[in-house]
Amino acid sequence: MLKYFTLIVLLGILSTQTYSQQIDSSVYRGDYSIRIDSIVITGNKITNPDVILRELTFSSKDTVNKKIILYNQDRIFSLGIFTRVNLIPVRQDSLNFLYIIVDESWYIYPLPFAQIVDKDWGKISYGFYLFIRNFRGENETLYATAAFGYDPFLNISYNRPYLFRSQNIYFNMQLSYQNSVNKSQFAEQLYGSSFKQKFINGLVSFAKRIGIYNKINVDFGYEYVESPTNIIGITASGQRIDHQFSIAAGYQLDTRDLAQFPSSGYYILTNFSFNGLGYDGINYHILNLDFRDYKKIFNNLIIKWRIASRITFGKIVPYYDYSFFGYGQRIRGYFSQKFEGNDSYLSSLEINYPVLKNMDMSLKFIPLIPKSLLSFRFGIYGELFGDAGAVRQSGQNLSFNDFNPGYGGGLIFLFLPYNILRLEYAFNPYHHSEVIADIGISF
């Protein structure tokens, strides 16, 4: 498999295209500081220009430099709806124009799929999904999935970034069904064996964007949980079926340059949810905190770090809503080990360095597939990392010795805006080592 992957990459590099449109004027190169007289957007066949302009940290008549231009170029690419973005300042007829040149990505994906559940290669789910991105040119997303195999599920979601454009109000709706194997070892011990639970979820979210970087949200949800028993802990109500209503509020600060693979900026997330609201005696809360910092230092070396926690409050927190490592969230060095508790705490430090800097690629040699689907930003990065995570039961003390540290390194392959492949080697102080093949950014 690696042989064919390498062949595709090499052929893609050979067919790499660069932007070649000729602009009959003077293009600014090197370091510069200029006042922008006008902004011109080209290449957006369906995308509303306002979707692009809302990501800019400047406007017409402002003064910009090369650093600001490159930062905003990545912010537009972070929308995930373009395969290429170029911001080119040009001098024409004694005026300074900023050309924003984009290539739109393929936006309709009715495809079969196979996925690894909880990042465990022994748990394969398969099915099909319909993914419509940049729906109607407003960066709306419509997503529907039907999965079979391990933990079958159905999911429908719709996201509209501009429900009320003048007020910067976002809207999101999700409906899902899942019949999944219990993840909690505590619940399995109570029940006496492995068992499944049925989950039906509905969620409606509203968010308001404040300025360029800030967002506040409120979520309204309902969850139906059916268990094979009415044991307290396995259920939250003491009945076989839990009916959970919830309200959550959150805040997000995001100054990252490139959301898919940041090299500078901050990301801060806080979210507090009220679960149950007293219905059927269910009443507990969940607090999520996440802080990430990204810095580029000399010679494109990227240093990033993260601290995150998930904390639960309440007399009875059901095991299906405990905090886990070893499923979606993992500690490298303990990638396959399961940890659970009321609360979880994670810290990570990572250093990335480009082996092959990001370049625009087009795999023109593959017939019958749309060009936009075969165009992407490609790069290879080396990485060194350290993770440390711990879980805590309610009422227990947490000490430095409770954290499980893991270390390692690897290679990161970027295929943006579509996905990221990570090949990593990790180990821990107990002389356990592991090879990790994973999809998506670590953080």
Helices and strands as residue ranges (DSSP letters): H 2-14, E 26-27, E 33-35, E 38-42, H 49-53, E 63-65, H 66-77, E 82-92, E 95-104, E 108-116, G 117-119, E 124-135, E 140-149, E 153-164, G 165-167, E 169-181, H 185-191, E 196-210, E 214-226, E 241-254, E 265-275, G 279-281, E 284-296, G 298-300, E 302-313, G 319-321, E 323-325, E 339-341, E 343-362, G 371-374, E 375-392, G 400-402, E 404-416, E 419-427, E 433-439
